[in-house]
Amino acid sequence: MATEKGTTTNFDVGDYVLWSRLDERLAHNKLLVQWVGPFAVTEARPHSFMIRHLLTGSTSALHRLRLRFYADSSLDETEEILEFVSNQGMLLGVDGFSDHRYYANASRWELLEK
C-alpha cells in the first residue's frame, strides 16, 4: 500500500490495475489520457507499484496516481482478456527481425520477429 498525505491506495500484490498513459503525439501539445490494461501488480513500493504486462511479461514501476483499480487477484486471465489487452494499440517491444520477404499478392514487405 502506498500513501500520500493520508490518502491510501489499496492495491495488493496480485490485484489488476489500469494504467493511465498520456498520448503526447497529439497536435497543439494537448494531452489525452488513455486507460490501458489490465496489468498485474507484482510489488508494492513506498510510493509506487511494479506492474506486469499480461502478454509480454515486461514490468514497469509506476506512481500510484497513474493507476486505477480494475479487479482483485481472483480475476482469471482468460483468452478473452488477453485478446482485449492485445488490441489496445500499445507499442510492444521487438528485439529484432530474423527474416523478411516480399508478399507479392498484397504488394508489401513482411518481417519475421525474433
N, C-alpha and C positions, 0 to 999 in steps of 0.2 A: 504494500500500500504506500502511495506517495501522498504527501500532504503539502499544502501551500497556504499559509495564512489561515490555518484552521479548516480548510476545505479538504475532505478526504476523498481520494479516488479509490473506489472499491474494485480493483482488478486483482484477481488471484492468478497464480500460475495455472495454466490450462484453460483459462477463460478465452473467449473470442472477442476481438475488438475490431472496430473500423478505424481507418487512418485517414485524416484529412490531408489531402495533397493539394498544393497550390499549383495552378496552371499558369505559369509565367509567360507562355507563348502568345497570350492574347495581345491584341493591338492596344495602344494607348496606355500601356503599363497597368491595366486593370487586372486584378487577381480574381480568380474563380476557384472557390474551394470545392473539391470533389471528394466525397467519402468513398473509399475503396476498401475492399476486404471481403470477407473477414480474414483476420490474421490471428494466430495463436500466441498468447502471452507465454513466454518461456522463462522470464526472470523479472522480478520486481526490484528496482533500484531506488535509492532515496528520492530522486527527482525525475526518474524516467523509467521506462519499461523496455525490455527486449521483446520484440515480436518476430514471429516466423511466418514467412510466406508459405501458404499451403501447398503450392505446386513446386516451387523451386527449392524450398527449404532454407533460403537465404534469410539472414537475421538482420535487424536494424534496431538501433537504440533511439527511442522517440520520447519526447517530453509528454507528460500526461495530458496536457491541454490539446494535443493533436490526436488524441484517441477518444473513442466513444464505445461504450459497452454494446456488444452485439448479442452474445449468448454465453451461458456458463459452460463449464467443462463437459457437461453431459451431451453437448451437440455432437452428432455423428458427422464425420467428414464424408458425406455421400458423394456419389458421382455427379449428382445434380449441383451440389455446392461447388465442387471442383470445376465443373464446366462454367458456372457463373463467374468464378474467380478468373478463369482463363479468358473470358470475354470482356474484361473491364478496360481494355486499352492501355494497360500498364506496359511500359517497356521492360522487357526481361533481358537480362544479360546473355550475351553469346560469347563463348570462349574463343571461337574461331570457326573457320569453314574448312571442311576436309575435301570438298569437291564442288564442281559446278558443271552445268550443262545448259545448252540452249534448247528450249522446248519449242519446236517449230510450229506446232498446231496452235499454240497460244501466243506465238511471237514474243517470247520473253525468256529471260535467264532464270534458272533455278539454282539455289545454293543449298548445299548439304552441310548442316551444322555438325560440329564435332560432338 
